[in-house]
Amino acid sequence: MHPVVLEWGPLVIRWYGVMMAITVLTGVAMALRVGPRLGIPAQEIDRLTLPFVLLAFVGARLGYVVSHPAEFTSPVEILRVYHGGLTSHGAIAGGFAALWWASRRRGLPLWTLADTTIWAVPLGNIFVRFGNFMNGELYGDVTALPWGVTFPGVPGPRHPLQIYEMVFATAILALTLPLVRRRQFPGQIFWTVVILTSVGRIVLDLLRSEDRVFGVMTLGQIPAAILIVIGAWFLARHSPRAKRLDA
């Protein structure tokens, strides 16, 4: 594994950057395909793409800064994106802020926008995690399993959690794509994807004992648990059965 795809003089192309670009392109393509089926015109998705990507990136960066304050000795270092990393939960928060802005500004239904764009989350876990794998980061505990991977400079072999997340995200896509045709209420797709992704994060982080900060909890498991609770409440509150009981 090697983090660099191509190096030509001062030009350095890294796997992580390539995978981020692929995530953006495939996420937009998916939104353009799903949006019109849910009632969001393609031109509105085109208008939303730039602010969505920018705010998702800003949220991902700020999420990392907040969760790793000791790594930043001055505010200037926050802007040095090659120092440190990004967080998926921060990206979700930033992307959702862009959706809220578009909803208020253009009169679009917020939760249908969320259902249209949430695919960026599992797609990011497929492509960006490959970039993490090539960087030799975000690995798990030492394992004796035959598919354990020895990462450069790390005693191992280790659980390749990046690959686990890629497989889990692929399964999430397969399970949730049929909801585009069977959606019962706005927000159902968004929160189903978020809950499944958060469950995967909690389960897989059990294999990351070196990152635990509160007992057996990692920093990533805490927002994941909160999102599961909120998502479960939302789905239960808006389910057809709940509406019948309220009637």
Sequence and secondary structure as in RCSB ss.txt:
>XXXX:A:sequence
MHPVVLEWGPLVIRWYGVMMAITVLTGVAMALRVGPRLGIPAQEIDRLTLPFVLLAFVGARLGYVVSHPAEFTSP
VEILRVYHGGLTSHGAIAGGFAALWWASRRRGLPLWTLADTTIWAVPLGNIFVRFGNFMNGELYGDVTALPWGVT
FPGVPGPRHPLQIYEMVFATAILALTLPLVRRRQFPGQIFWTVVILTSVGRIVLDLLRSEDRVFGVMTLGQIPAA
ILIVIGAWFLARHSPRAKRLDA
>XXXX:A:secstr
  SEEEEETTEEEEHHHHHHHHHHHHHHHHHHHHHHHHT  HHHHHHHHHHHHHHHHHHHHHHHHHH GGG SST
HHHH TTSS   HHHHHHHHHHHHHHHHHHH   HHHHHHHHTTHHHHHHHHHHHHHHHHT S   B  STT B 
 TTS S B  HHHHHHHHHHHHHHHHTTHHHH  STTHHHHHHHHHHHHHHHHHGGG GGGEEETTEETTHHHHH
HHHHHHHHHHHHHSHHHHHHH 
